[in-house]
C-alpha cells in the first residue's frame, strides 16, 4: 500500500470535492436510517401479533385447566360419596 505525503494546504477545489463527498455520504446514511426505521416498524407489528397469539394461548390454557379442575373436583366428590355409602 502506497503511503501518501500529507497535504500542507487544501485548495478550494479540494474542499469543494470533500464537501460533495460528505453530502453524498450523509444522504446514504439518511437513506439507511429511513430503511432501519421502516424495518423496526415491521418488527414491532410482528411482535404485536406474537403477543396476541400468546394471549390467546394463555386464555385457552386457563379454560382447559379450569375444566380439568372442575372434573377432578366432581370425581373427588363422587368418590367421597361412594366412600360414605360403603
GIQUIFEN-V529982 format. One record per pair of residues at least 6 apart in sequence whose ideal C-beta (glycine too) atoms are under 8 Angstrom apart, sorted by the first residue. I is the first residue (numbers start at 1). J is the second residue. If there is no record, write none. Layout:
<<I | J> <I | J>>
//
This chain:
<<7 | 14> <10 | 18>>
//
